[in-house]
């Protein structure tokens, strides 16, 4: 454990931020899963709506600094490609 007051504060802040980041990442994973579940079921309309929700969630996570810009672009691109590939 840290002895310096500022170091103790940084520990608290980093724990709080890690908690927030974990919640945001979990939300992104859930929304991505919903997209791929809709693709598996073959429902293109549901896949499109899930894709827009997932894209919004991923963009929010990127703006918060949880994901790098390129990572979010890659995720959105792969999901869009999968949805567009549906018949």
PyMOL Python script that loads the backbone (N, CA, C, O; Angstrom):
from pymol import cmd

cmd.read_pdbstr("""\
ATOM      1  N   UNK A   1       0.842  -1.183   0.000  1.00  0.00           N
ATOM      2  CA  UNK A   1       0.000   0.000   0.000  1.00  0.00           C
ATOM      3  C   UNK A   1       0.886   1.245   0.000  1.00  0.00           C
ATOM      4  O   UNK A   1       1.954   1.271   0.611  1.00  0.00           O
ATOM      5  N   UNK A   2       0.422   2.253  -0.688  1.00  0.00           N
ATOM      6  CA  UNK A   2       1.192   3.492  -0.789  1.00  0.00           C
ATOM      7  C   UNK A   2       1.166   4.250   0.538  1.00  0.00           C
ATOM      8  O   UNK A   2       0.214   4.147   1.312  1.00  0.00           O
ATOM      9  N   UNK A   3       2.226   5.006   0.781  1.00  0.00           N
ATOM     10  CA  UNK A   3       2.312   5.811   1.994  1.00  0.00           C
ATOM     11  C   UNK A   3       2.000   7.273   1.730  1.00  0.00           C
ATOM     12  O   UNK A   3       1.551   7.984   2.628  1.00  0.00           O
ATOM     13  N   UNK A   4       2.233   7.727   0.505  1.00  0.00           N
ATOM     14  CA  UNK A   4       2.054   9.131   0.165  1.00  0.00           C
ATOM     15  C   UNK A   4       0.577   9.378  -0.155  1.00  0.00           C
ATOM     16  O   UNK A   4      -0.072   8.564  -0.812  1.00  0.00           O
ATOM     17  N   UNK A   5       0.062  10.507   0.316  1.00  0.00           N
ATOM     18  CA  UNK A   5      -1.355  10.811   0.176  1.00  0.00           C
ATOM     19  C   UNK A   5      -1.797  10.848  -1.289  1.00  0.00           C
ATOM     20  O   UNK A   5      -2.851  10.314  -1.635  1.00  0.00           O
ATOM     21  N   UNK A   6      -1.004  11.467  -2.135  1.00  0.00           N
ATOM     22  CA  UNK A   6      -1.372  11.573  -3.552  1.00  0.00           C
ATOM     23  C   UNK A   6      -1.381  10.200  -4.219  1.00  0.00           C
ATOM     24  O   UNK A   6      -2.195   9.948  -5.108  1.00  0.00           O
ATOM     25  N   UNK A   7      -0.485   9.315  -3.798  1.00  0.00           N
ATOM     26  CA  UNK A   7      -0.452   7.959  -4.357  1.00  0.00           C
ATOM     27  C   UNK A   7      -1.693   7.175  -3.930  1.00  0.00           C
ATOM     28  O   UNK A   7      -2.240   6.391  -4.705  1.00  0.00           O
ATOM     29  N   UNK A   8      -2.132   7.398  -2.680  1.00  0.00           N
ATOM     30  CA  UNK A   8      -3.353   6.743  -2.207  1.00  0.00           C
ATOM     31  C   UNK A   8      -4.561   7.211  -3.022  1.00  0.00           C
ATOM     32  O   UNK A   8      -5.440   6.422  -3.369  1.00  0.00           O
ATOM     33  N   UNK A   9      -4.583   8.518  -3.320  1.00  0.00           N
ATOM     34  CA  UNK A   9      -5.672   9.062  -4.130  1.00  0.00           C
ATOM     35  C   UNK A   9      -5.645   8.460  -5.541  1.00  0.00           C
ATOM     36  O   UNK A   9      -6.690   8.119  -6.096  1.00  0.00           O
ATOM     37  N   UNK A  10      -4.468   8.335  -6.103  1.00  0.00           N
ATOM     38  CA  UNK A  10      -4.349   7.775  -7.456  1.00  0.00           C
ATOM     39  C   UNK A  10      -4.839   6.330  -7.486  1.00  0.00           C
ATOM     40  O   UNK A  10      -5.448   5.901  -8.466  1.00  0.00           O
ATOM     41  N   UNK A  11      -4.578   5.581  -6.419  1.00  0.00           N
ATOM     42  CA  UNK A  11      -5.065   4.198  -6.347  1.00  0.00           C
ATOM     43  C   UNK A  11      -6.584   4.180  -6.382  1.00  0.00           C
ATOM     44  O   UNK A  11      -7.184   3.381  -7.100  1.00  0.00           O
ATOM     45  N   UNK A  12      -7.208   5.064  -5.606  1.00  0.00           N
ATOM     46  CA  UNK A  12      -8.669   5.128  -5.587  1.00  0.00           C
ATOM     47  C   UNK A  12      -9.230   5.520  -6.950  1.00  0.00           C
ATOM     48  O   UNK A  12     -10.210   4.940  -7.418  1.00  0.00           O
ATOM     49  N   UNK A  13      -8.604   6.504  -7.576  1.00  0.00           N
ATOM     50  CA  UNK A  13      -9.072   6.978  -8.878  1.00  0.00           C
ATOM     51  C   UNK A  13      -8.914   5.886  -9.941  1.00  0.00           C
ATOM     52  O   UNK A  13      -9.804   5.677 -10.765  1.00  0.00           O
ATOM     53  N   UNK A  14      -7.781   5.198  -9.913  1.00  0.00           N
ATOM     54  CA  UNK A  14      -7.558   4.158 -10.922  1.00  0.00           C
ATOM     55  C   UNK A  14      -8.512   2.986 -10.730  1.00  0.00           C
ATOM     56  O   UNK A  14      -8.938   2.368 -11.705  1.00  0.00           O
ATOM     57  N   UNK A  15      -8.848   2.677  -9.485  1.00  0.00           N
ATOM     58  CA  UNK A  15      -9.846   1.616  -9.236  1.00  0.00           C
ATOM     59  C   UNK A  15     -11.212   2.022  -9.776  1.00  0.00           C
ATOM     60  O   UNK A  15     -11.910   1.216 -10.390  1.00  0.00           O
ATOM     61  N   UNK A  16     -11.588   3.285  -9.542  1.00  0.00           N
ATOM     62  CA  UNK A  16     -12.874   3.774 -10.031  1.00  0.00           C
ATOM     63  C   UNK A  16     -12.925   3.758 -11.563  1.00  0.00           C
ATOM     64  O   UNK A  16     -13.925   3.359 -12.159  1.00  0.00           O
ATOM     65  N   UNK A  17     -11.830   4.197 -12.183  1.00  0.00           N
ATOM     66  CA  UNK A  17     -11.788   4.211 -13.649  1.00  0.00           C
ATOM     67  C   UNK A  17     -11.788   2.803 -14.228  1.00  0.00           C
ATOM     68  O   UNK A  17     -12.412   2.557 -15.260  1.00  0.00           O
ATOM     69  N   UNK A  18     -11.099   1.885 -13.575  1.00  0.00           N
ATOM     70  CA  UNK A  18     -11.068   0.498 -14.050  1.00  0.00           C
ATOM     71  C   UNK A  18     -12.459  -0.106 -13.975  1.00  0.00           C
ATOM     72  O   UNK A  18     -12.867  -0.860 -14.859  1.00  0.00           O
ATOM     73  N   UNK A  19     -13.181   0.226 -12.921  1.00  0.00           N
ATOM     74  CA  UNK A  19     -14.563  -0.246 -12.757  1.00  0.00           C
ATOM     75  C   UNK A  19     -15.449   0.286 -13.882  1.00  0.00           C
ATOM     76  O   UNK A  19     -16.240  -0.455 -14.466  1.00  0.00           O
ATOM     77  N   UNK A  20     -15.306   1.578 -14.178  1.00  0.00           N
ATOM     78  CA  UNK A  20     -16.089   2.206 -15.247  1.00  0.00           C
ATOM     79  C   UNK A  20     -15.749   1.583 -16.600  1.00  0.00           C
ATOM     80  O   UNK A  20     -16.641   1.271 -17.389  1.00  0.00           O
ATOM     81  N   UNK A  21     -14.452   1.405 -16.862  1.00  0.00           N
ATOM     82  CA  UNK A  21     -14.020   0.827 -18.136  1.00  0.00           C
ATOM     83  C   UNK A  21     -14.539  -0.591 -18.301  1.00  0.00           C
ATOM     84  O   UNK A  21     -14.923  -0.994 -19.399  1.00  0.00           O
ATOM     85  N   UNK A  22     -14.549  -1.347 -17.208  1.00  0.00           N
ATOM     86  CA  UNK A  22     -15.033  -2.725 -17.262  1.00  0.00           C
ATOM     87  C   UNK A  22     -16.515  -2.752 -17.619  1.00  0.00           C
ATOM     88  O   UNK A  22     -16.950  -3.588 -18.411  1.00  0.00           O
ATOM     89  N   UNK A  23     -17.286  -1.842 -17.037  1.00  0.00           N
ATOM     90  CA  UNK A  23     -18.720  -1.774 -17.327  1.00  0.00           C
ATOM     91  C   UNK A  23     -18.962  -1.401 -18.779  1.00  0.00           C
ATOM     92  O   UNK A  23     -19.839  -1.969 -19.430  1.00  0.00           O
ATOM     93  N   UNK A  24     -18.197  -0.456 -19.287  1.00  0.00           N
ATOM     94  CA  UNK A  24     -18.359  -0.030 -20.682  1.00  0.00           C
ATOM     95  C   UNK A  24     -17.985  -1.160 -21.633  1.00  0.00           C
ATOM     96  O   UNK A  24     -18.694  -1.415 -22.607  1.00  0.00           O
ATOM     97  N   UNK A  25     -16.869  -1.841 -21.353  1.00  0.00           N
ATOM     98  CA  UNK A  25     -16.446  -2.958 -22.208  1.00  0.00           C
ATOM     99  C   UNK A  25     -17.471  -4.075 -22.204  1.00  0.00           C
ATOM    100  O   UNK A  25     -17.719  -4.703 -23.233  1.00  0.00           O
ATOM    101  N   UNK A  26     -18.065  -4.323 -21.047  1.00  0.00           N
ATOM    102  CA  UNK A  26     -19.078  -5.357 -20.937  1.00  0.00           C
ATOM    103  C   UNK A  26     -20.288  -5.012 -21.793  1.00  0.00           C
ATOM    104  O   UNK A  26     -20.858  -5.878 -22.457  1.00  0.00           O
ATOM    105  N   UNK A  27     -20.674  -3.746 -21.774  1.00  0.00           N
ATOM    106  CA  UNK A  27     -21.792  -3.299 -22.597  1.00  0.00           C
ATOM    107  C   UNK A  27     -21.514  -3.450 -24.079  1.00  0.00           C
ATOM    108  O   UNK A  27     -22.399  -3.819 -24.851  1.00  0.00           O
ATOM    109  N   UNK A  28     -20.284  -3.165 -24.473  1.00  0.00           N
ATOM    110  CA  UNK A  28     -19.891  -3.319 -25.879  1.00  0.00           C
ATOM    111  C   UNK A  28     -19.959  -4.782 -26.278  1.00  0.00           C
ATOM    112  O   UNK A  28     -20.486  -5.116 -27.339  1.00  0.00           O
ATOM    113  N   UNK A  29     -19.430  -5.654 -25.434  1.00  0.00           N
ATOM    114  CA  UNK A  29     -19.442  -7.086 -25.745  1.00  0.00           C
ATOM    115  C   UNK A  29     -20.869  -7.605 -25.881  1.00  0.00           C
ATOM    116  O   UNK A  29     -21.159  -8.408 -26.768  1.00  0.00           O
ATOM    117  N   UNK A  30     -21.761  -7.144 -24.999  1.00  0.00           N
ATOM    118  CA  UNK A  30     -23.155  -7.570 -25.053  1.00  0.00           C
ATOM    119  C   UNK A  30     -23.803  -7.131 -26.356  1.00  0.00           C
ATOM    120  O   UNK A  30     -24.505  -7.915 -26.996  1.00  0.00           O
ATOM    121  N   UNK A  31     -23.575  -5.880 -26.756  1.00  0.00           N
ATOM    122  CA  UNK A  31     -24.202  -5.377 -27.980  1.00  0.00           C
ATOM    123  C   UNK A  31     -23.641  -6.081 -29.212  1.00  0.00           C
ATOM    124  O   UNK A  31     -24.374  -6.331 -30.168  1.00  0.00           O
ATOM    125  N   UNK A  32     -22.351  -6.400 -29.198  1.00  0.00           N
ATOM    126  CA  UNK A  32     -21.744  -7.129 -30.325  1.00  0.00           C
ATOM    127  C   UNK A  32     -22.323  -8.534 -30.399  1.00  0.00           C
ATOM    128  O   UNK A  32     -22.592  -9.041 -31.488  1.00  0.00           O
ATOM    129  N   UNK A  33     -22.516  -9.169 -29.239  1.00  0.00           N
ATOM    130  CA  UNK A  33     -23.112 -10.509 -29.205  1.00  0.00           C
ATOM    131  C   UNK A  33     -24.515 -10.506 -29.792  1.00  0.00           C
ATOM    132  O   UNK A  33     -24.903 -11.438 -30.497  1.00  0.00           O
ATOM    133  N   UNK A  34     -25.281  -9.446 -29.497  1.00  0.00           N
ATOM    134  CA  UNK A  34     -26.637  -9.337 -30.027  1.00  0.00           C
ATOM    135  C   UNK A  34     -26.627  -9.260 -31.547  1.00  0.00           C
ATOM    136  O   UNK A  34     -27.495  -9.833 -32.205  1.00  0.00           O
ATOM    137  N   UNK A  35     -25.648  -8.555 -32.108  1.00  0.00           N
ATOM    138  CA  UNK A  35     -25.543  -8.458 -33.569  1.00  0.00           C
ATOM    139  C   UNK A  35     -25.291  -9.836 -34.168  1.00  0.00           C
ATOM    140  O   UNK A  35     -25.973 -10.245 -35.108  1.00  0.00           O
ATOM    141  N   UNK A  36     -24.310 -10.548 -33.621  1.00  0.00           N
ATOM    142  CA  UNK A  36     -23.972 -11.856 -34.181  1.00  0.00           C
ATOM    143  C   UNK A  36     -25.074 -12.883 -33.937  1.00  0.00           C
ATOM    144  O   UNK A  36     -25.245 -13.803 -34.737  1.00  0.00           O
ATOM    145  N   UNK A  37     -25.824 -12.740 -32.843  1.00  0.00           N
ATOM    146  CA  UNK A  37     -26.960 -13.636 -32.603  1.00  0.00           C
ATOM    147  C   UNK A  37     -28.047 -13.407 -33.652  1.00  0.00           C
ATOM    148  O   UNK A  37     -28.662 -14.356 -34.140  1.00  0.00           O
ATOM    149  N   UNK A  38     -28.277 -12.136 -33.991  1.00  0.00           N
ATOM    150  CA  UNK A  38     -29.273 -11.827 -35.016  1.00  0.00           C
ATOM    151  C   UNK A  38     -28.830 -12.341 -36.380  1.00  0.00           C
ATOM    152  O   UNK A  38     -29.655 -12.779 -37.181  1.00  0.00           O
ATOM    153  N   UNK A  39     -27.531 -12.286 -36.640  1.00  0.00           N
ATOM    154  CA  UNK A  39     -26.996 -12.809 -37.906  1.00  0.00           C
ATOM    155  C   UNK A  39     -27.185 -14.320 -37.962  1.00  0.00           C
ATOM    156  O   UNK A  39     -27.576 -14.869 -38.992  1.00  0.00           O
ATOM    157  N   UNK A  40     -26.905 -14.985 -36.846  1.00  0.00           N
ATOM    158  CA  UNK A  40     -27.060 -16.445 -36.792  1.00  0.00           C
ATOM    159  C   UNK A  40     -28.514 -16.857 -37.007  1.00  0.00           C
ATOM    160  O   UNK A  40     -28.788 -17.867 -37.655  1.00  0.00           O
ATOM    161  N   UNK A  41     -29.447 -16.070 -36.460  1.00  0.00           N
ATOM    162  CA  UNK A  41     -30.861 -16.413 -36.603  1.00  0.00           C
ATOM    163  C   UNK A  41     -31.377 -16.103 -38.006  1.00  0.00           C
ATOM    164  O   UNK A  41     -32.426 -16.604 -38.411  1.00  0.00           O
ATOM    165  N   UNK A  42     -30.637 -15.275 -38.747  1.00  0.00           N
ATOM    166  CA  UNK A  42     -31.021 -14.971 -40.120  1.00  0.00           C
ATOM    167  C   UNK A  42     -31.999 -13.815 -40.241  1.00  0.00           C
ATOM    168  O   UNK A  42     -32.585 -13.616 -41.305  1.00  0.00           O
ATOM    169  N   UNK A  43     -32.186 -13.055 -39.183  1.00  0.00           N
ATOM    170  CA  UNK A  43     -33.111 -11.926 -39.197  1.00  0.00           C
ATOM    171  C   UNK A  43     -32.340 -10.650 -39.538  1.00  0.00           C
ATOM    172  O   UNK A  43     -31.677 -10.061 -38.685  1.00  0.00           O
ATOM    173  N   UNK A  44     -32.441 -10.237 -40.806  1.00  0.00           N
ATOM    174  CA  UNK A  44     -31.653  -9.094 -41.262  1.00  0.00           C
ATOM    175  C   UNK A  44     -32.101  -7.786 -40.612  1.00  0.00           C
ATOM    176  O   UNK A  44     -31.263  -6.943 -40.288  1.00  0.00           O
ATOM    177  N   UNK A  45     -33.409  -7.603 -40.418  1.00  0.00           N
ATOM    178  CA  UNK A  45     -33.900  -6.369 -39.810  1.00  0.00           C
ATOM    179  C   UNK A  45     -33.392  -6.230 -38.372  1.00  0.00           C
ATOM    180  O   UNK A  45     -32.958  -5.158 -37.950  1.00  0.00           O
ATOM    181  N   UNK A  46     -33.457  -7.331 -37.638  1.00  0.00           N
ATOM    182  CA  UNK A  46     -32.958  -7.306 -36.249  1.00  0.00           C
ATOM    183  C   UNK A  46     -31.457  -7.081 -36.232  1.00  0.00           C
ATOM    184  O   UNK A  46     -30.938  -6.391 -35.355  1.00  0.00           O
ATOM    185  N   UNK A  47     -30.762  -7.660 -37.195  1.00  0.00           N
ATOM    186  CA  UNK A  47     -29.309  -7.484 -37.277  1.00  0.00           C
ATOM    187  C   UNK A  47     -28.964  -6.029 -37.566  1.00  0.00           C
ATOM    188  O   UNK A  47     -27.998  -5.502 -37.013  1.00  0.00           O
ATOM    189  N   UNK A  48     -29.739  -5.375 -38.423  1.00  0.00           N
ATOM    190  CA  UNK A  48     -29.491  -3.964 -38.749  1.00  0.00           C
ATOM    191  C   UNK A  48     -29.696  -3.076 -37.520  1.00  0.00           C
ATOM    192  O   UNK A  48     -28.876  -2.202 -37.239  1.00  0.00           O
ATOM    193  N   UNK A  49     -30.787  -3.301 -36.792  1.00  0.00           N
ATOM    194  CA  UNK A  49     -31.042  -2.479 -35.600  1.00  0.00           C
ATOM    195  C   UNK A  49     -29.997  -2.746 -34.520  1.00  0.00           C
ATOM    196  O   UNK A  49     -29.542  -1.824 -33.842  1.00  0.00           O
ATOM    197  N   UNK A  50     -29.622  -4.015 -34.367  1.00  0.00           N
ATOM    198  CA  UNK A  50     -28.592  -4.356 -33.383  1.00  0.00           C
ATOM    199  C   UNK A  50     -27.260  -3.735 -33.783  1.00  0.00           C
ATOM    200  O   UNK A  50     -26.477  -3.327 -32.925  1.00  0.00           O
ATOM    201  N   UNK A  51     -27.005  -3.666 -35.090  1.00  0.00           N
ATOM    202  CA  UNK A  51     -25.751  -3.070 -35.581  1.00  0.00           C
ATOM    203  C   UNK A  51     -25.703  -1.580 -35.254  1.00  0.00           C
ATOM    204  O   UNK A  51     -24.666  -1.075 -34.824  1.00  0.00           O
ATOM    205  N   UNK A  52     -26.809  -0.874 -35.451  1.00  0.00           N
ATOM    206  CA  UNK A  52     -26.803   0.560 -35.137  1.00  0.00           C
ATOM    207  C   UNK A  52     -26.617   0.794 -33.643  1.00  0.00           C
ATOM    208  O   UNK A  52     -25.916   1.723 -33.240  1.00  0.00           O
ATOM    209  N   UNK A  53     -27.248  -0.050 -32.814  1.00  0.00           N
ATOM    210  CA  UNK A  53     -27.066   0.082 -31.369  1.00  0.00           C
ATOM    211  C   UNK A  53     -25.629  -0.223 -30.962  1.00  0.00           C
ATOM    212  O   UNK A  53     -25.046   0.475 -30.133  1.00  0.00           O
ATOM    213  N   UNK A  54     -25.066  -1.276 -31.554  1.00  0.00           N
ATOM    214  CA  UNK A  54     -23.695  -1.660 -31.223  1.00  0.00           C
ATOM    215  C   UNK A  54     -22.713  -0.586 -31.673  1.00  0.00           C
ATOM    216  O   UNK A  54     -21.752  -0.281 -30.967  1.00  0.00           O
ATOM    217  N   UNK A  55     -22.953  -0.019 -32.838  1.00  0.00           N
ATOM    218  CA  UNK A  55     -22.074   1.040 -33.342  1.00  0.00           C
ATOM    219  C   UNK A  55     -22.102   2.240 -32.407  1.00  0.00           C
ATOM    220  O   UNK A  55     -21.065   2.837 -32.117  1.00  0.00           O
ATOM    221  N   UNK A  56     -23.287   2.586 -31.940  1.00  0.00           N
ATOM    222  CA  UNK A  56     -23.426   3.707 -31.012  1.00  0.00           C
ATOM    223  C   UNK A  56     -22.678   3.412 -29.710  1.00  0.00           C
ATOM    224  O   UNK A  56     -21.997   4.284 -29.170  1.00  0.00           O
ATOM    225  N   UNK A  57     -22.807   2.189 -29.213  1.00  0.00           N
ATOM    226  CA  UNK A  57     -22.143   1.797 -27.968  1.00  0.00           C
ATOM    227  C   UNK A  57     -20.623   1.829 -28.122  1.00  0.00           C
ATOM    228  O   UNK A  57     -19.909   2.304 -27.239  1.00  0.00           O
ATOM    229  N   UNK A  58     -20.140   1.319 -29.254  1.00  0.00           N
ATOM    230  CA  UNK A  58     -18.696   1.288 -29.502  1.00  0.00           C
ATOM    231  C   UNK A  58     -18.148   2.703 -29.649  1.00  0.00           C
ATOM    232  O   UNK A  58     -17.075   3.011 -29.130  1.00  0.00           O
ATOM    233  N   UNK A  59     -18.880   3.565 -30.354  1.00  0.00           N
ATOM    234  CA  UNK A  59     -18.431   4.954 -30.516  1.00  0.00           C
ATOM    235  C   UNK A  59     -18.376   5.680 -29.175  1.00  0.00           C
ATOM    236  O   UNK A  59     -17.476   6.485 -28.935  1.00  0.00           O
ATOM    237  N   UNK A  60     -19.344   5.390 -28.301  1.00  0.00           N
ATOM    238  CA  UNK A  60     -19.345   5.992 -26.980  1.00  0.00           C
ATOM    239  C   UNK A  60     -18.126   5.526 -26.178  1.00  0.00           C
ATOM    240  O   UNK A  60     -17.483   6.315 -25.485  1.00  0.00           O
ATOM    241  N   UNK A  61     -17.825   4.231 -26.287  1.00  0.00           N
ATOM    242  CA  UNK A  61     -16.665   3.695 -25.567  1.00  0.00           C
ATOM    243  C   UNK A  61     -15.371   4.316 -26.095  1.00  0.00           C
ATOM    244  O   UNK A  61     -14.435   4.553 -25.332  1.00  0.00           O
ATOM    245  N   UNK A  62     -15.324   4.576 -27.391  1.00  0.00           N
ATOM    246  CA  UNK A  62     -14.138   5.196 -27.983  1.00  0.00           C
ATOM    247  C   UNK A  62     -13.999   6.638 -27.507  1.00  0.00           C
ATOM    248  O   UNK A  62     -12.894   7.091 -27.208  1.00  0.00           O
ATOM    249  N   UNK A  63     -15.105   7.354 -27.437  1.00  0.00           N
ATOM    250  CA  UNK A  63     -15.043   8.746 -26.994  1.00  0.00           C
ATOM    251  C   UNK A  63     -14.633   8.844 -25.525  1.00  0.00           C
ATOM    252  O   UNK A  63     -14.033   9.838 -25.114  1.00  0.00           O
ATOM    253  N   UNK A  64     -14.955   7.818 -24.731  1.00  0.00           N
ATOM    254  CA  UNK A  64     -14.559   7.794 -23.327  1.00  0.00           C
ATOM    255  C   UNK A  64     -13.104   7.353 -23.147  1.00  0.00           C
ATOM    256  O   UNK A  64     -12.556   7.447 -22.048  1.00  0.00           O
ATOM    257  N   UNK A  65     -12.483   6.875 -24.223  1.00  0.00           N
ATOM    258  CA  UNK A  65     -11.088   6.457 -24.142  1.00  0.00           C
ATOM    259  C   UNK A  65     -10.915   5.010 -23.732  1.00  0.00           C
ATOM    260  O   UNK A  65      -9.805   4.595 -23.396  1.00  0.00           O
ATOM    261  N   UNK A  66     -11.987   4.231 -23.751  1.00  0.00           N
ATOM    262  CA  UNK A  66     -11.892   2.827 -23.352  1.00  0.00           C
ATOM    263  C   UNK A  66     -11.280   2.011 -24.488  1.00  0.00           C
ATOM    264  O   UNK A  66     -10.470   1.115 -24.251  1.00  0.00           O
ATOM    265  N   UNK A  67     -11.675   2.327 -25.726  1.00  0.00           N
ATOM    266  CA  UNK A  67     -11.131   1.648 -26.901  1.00  0.00           C
ATOM    267  C   UNK A  67     -10.369   2.645 -27.750  1.00  0.00           C
ATOM    268  O   UNK A  67     -10.707   3.828 -27.785  1.00  0.00           O
ATOM    269  N   UNK A  68      -9.348   2.171 -28.430  1.00  0.00           N
ATOM    270  CA  UNK A  68      -8.617   2.985 -29.393  1.00  0.00           C
ATOM    271  C   UNK A  68      -9.486   3.164 -30.629  1.00  0.00           C
ATOM    272  O   UNK A  68     -10.337   2.326 -30.927  1.00  0.00           O
ATOM    273  N   UNK A  69      -9.268   4.250 -31.339  1.00  0.00           N
ATOM    274  CA  UNK A  69     -10.067   4.575 -32.525  1.00  0.00           C
ATOM    275  C   UNK A  69     -10.008   3.467 -33.565  1.00  0.00           C
ATOM    276  O   UNK A  69     -11.027   3.124 -34.165  1.00  0.00           O
ATOM    277  N   UNK A  70      -8.828   2.908 -33.782  1.00  0.00           N
ATOM    278  CA  UNK A  70      -8.675   1.853 -34.790  1.00  0.00           C
ATOM    279  C   UNK A  70      -9.375   0.564 -34.363  1.00  0.00           C
ATOM    280  O   UNK A  70      -9.924  -0.154 -35.199  1.00  0.00           O
ATOM    281  N   UNK A  71      -9.356   0.276 -33.081  1.00  0.00           N
ATOM    282  CA  UNK A  71     -10.027  -0.922 -32.569  1.00  0.00           C
ATOM    283  C   UNK A  71     -11.523  -0.821 -32.802  1.00  0.00           C
ATOM    284  O   UNK A  71     -12.156  -1.776 -33.251  1.00  0.00           O
ATOM    285  N   UNK A  72     -12.080   0.332 -32.497  1.00  0.00           N
ATOM    286  CA  UNK A  72     -13.516   0.493 -32.687  1.00  0.00           C
ATOM    287  C   UNK A  72     -13.874   0.447 -34.168  1.00  0.00           C
ATOM    288  O   UNK A  72     -14.903  -0.118 -34.538  1.00  0.00           O
ATOM    289  N   UNK A  73     -13.040   1.032 -35.011  1.00  0.00           N
ATOM    290  CA  UNK A  73     -13.294   0.990 -36.456  1.00  0.00           C
ATOM    291  C   UNK A  73     -13.281  -0.444 -36.960  1.00  0.00           C
ATOM    292  O   UNK A  73     -14.117  -0.832 -37.776  1.00  0.00           O
ATOM    293  N   UNK A  74     -12.336  -1.220 -36.474  1.00  0.00           N
ATOM    294  CA  UNK A  74     -12.228  -2.618 -36.886  1.00  0.00           C
ATOM    295  C   UNK A  74     -13.459  -3.417 -36.471  1.00  0.00           C
ATOM    296  O   UNK A  74     -13.991  -4.205 -37.253  1.00  0.00           O
ATOM    297  N   UNK A  75     -13.904  -3.209 -35.238  1.00  0.00           N
ATOM    298  CA  UNK A  75     -15.086  -3.931 -34.746  1.00  0.00           C
ATOM    299  C   UNK A  75     -16.323  -3.584 -35.562  1.00  0.00           C
ATOM    300  O   UNK A  75     -17.077  -4.470 -35.965  1.00  0.00           O
ATOM    301  N   UNK A  76     -16.530  -2.292 -35.806  1.00  0.00           N
ATOM    302  CA  UNK A  76     -17.705  -1.849 -36.556  1.00  0.00           C
ATOM    303  C   UNK A  76     -17.643  -2.363 -37.981  1.00  0.00           C
ATOM    304  O   UNK A  76     -18.652  -2.798 -38.537  1.00  0.00           O
ATOM    305  N   UNK A  77     -16.458  -2.313 -38.573  1.00  0.00           N
ATOM    306  CA  UNK A  77     -16.294  -2.761 -39.954  1.00  0.00           C
ATOM    307  C   UNK A  77     -16.608  -4.247 -40.097  1.00  0.00           C
ATOM    308  O   UNK A  77     -17.286  -4.654 -41.040  1.00  0.00           O
ATOM    309  N   UNK A  78     -16.123  -5.042 -39.174  1.00  0.00           N
ATOM    310  CA  UNK A  78     -16.376  -6.499 -39.245  1.00  0.00           C
ATOM    311  C   UNK A  78     -17.845  -6.819 -39.061  1.00  0.00           C
ATOM    312  O   UNK A  78     -18.384  -7.697 -39.734  1.00  0.00           O
ATOM    313  N   UNK A  79     -18.498  -6.103 -38.146  1.00  0.00           N
ATOM    314  CA  UNK A  79     -19.922  -6.350 -37.941  1.00  0.00           C
ATOM    315  C   UNK A  79     -20.730  -5.906 -39.159  1.00  0.00           C
ATOM    316  O   UNK A  79     -21.645  -6.609 -39.588  1.00  0.00           O
ATOM    317  N   UNK A  80     -20.398  -4.750 -39.713  1.00  0.00           N
ATOM    318  CA  UNK A  80     -21.109  -4.258 -40.885  1.00  0.00           C
ATOM    319  C   UNK A  80     -20.958  -5.206 -42.065  1.00  0.00           C
ATOM    320  O   UNK A  80     -21.908  -5.474 -42.800  1.00  0.00           O
ATOM    321  N   UNK A  81     -19.750  -5.702 -42.224  1.00  0.00           N
ATOM    322  CA  UNK A  81     -19.468  -6.639 -43.314  1.00  0.00           C
ATOM    323  C   UNK A  81     -20.303  -7.909 -43.137  1.00  0.00           C
ATOM    324  O   UNK A  81     -20.846  -8.436 -44.108  1.00  0.00           O
ATOM    325  N   UNK A  82     -20.407  -8.398 -41.907  1.00  0.00           N
ATOM    326  CA  UNK A  82     -21.175  -9.612 -41.633  1.00  0.00           C
ATOM    327  C   UNK A  82     -22.659  -9.393 -41.884  1.00  0.00           C
ATOM    328  O   UNK A  82     -23.338 -10.272 -42.415  1.00  0.00           O
ATOM    329  N   UNK A  83     -23.170  -8.215 -41.502  1.00  0.00           N
ATOM    330  CA  UNK A  83     -24.588  -7.911 -41.696  1.00  0.00           C
ATOM    331  C   UNK A  83     -24.881  -7.745 -43.186  1.00  0.00           C
ATOM    332  O   UNK A  83     -25.898  -8.233 -43.678  1.00  0.00           O
ATOM    333  N   UNK A  84     -24.002  -7.064 -43.895  1.00  0.00           N
ATOM    334  CA  UNK A  84     -24.215  -6.838 -45.329  1.00  0.00           C
ATOM    335  C   UNK A  84     -24.107  -8.131 -46.123  1.00  0.00           C
ATOM    336  O   UNK A  84     -24.683  -8.248 -47.204  1.00  0.00           O
ATOM    337  N   UNK A  85     -23.380  -9.092 -45.594  1.00  0.00           N
ATOM    338  CA  UNK A  85     -23.212 -10.375 -46.291  1.00  0.00           C
ATOM    339  C   UNK A  85     -24.472 -11.228 -46.237  1.00  0.00           C
ATOM    340  O   UNK A  85     -24.626 -12.159 -47.027  1.00  0.00           O
ATOM    341  N   UNK A  86     -25.379 -10.915 -45.301  1.00  0.00           N
ATOM    342  CA  UNK A  86     -26.611 -11.687 -45.163  1.00  0.00           C
ATOM    343  C   UNK A  86     -27.443 -11.574 -46.438  1.00  0.00           C
ATOM    344  O   UNK A  86     -27.457 -10.537 -47.101  1.00  0.00           O
ATOM    345  N   UNK A  87     -28.132 -12.657 -46.763  1.00  0.00           N
ATOM    346  CA  UNK A  87     -28.943 -12.661 -47.991  1.00  0.00           C
ATOM    347  C   UNK A  87     -30.255 -11.945 -47.801  1.00  0.00           C
ATOM    348  O   UNK A  87     -31.052 -11.859 -48.735  1.00  0.00           O
TER     349      UNK A  87
END
""", "prot")
cmd.dss("prot")
cmd.show_as("cartoon", "prot")
cmd.util.cbc("prot")
cmd.orient("prot")
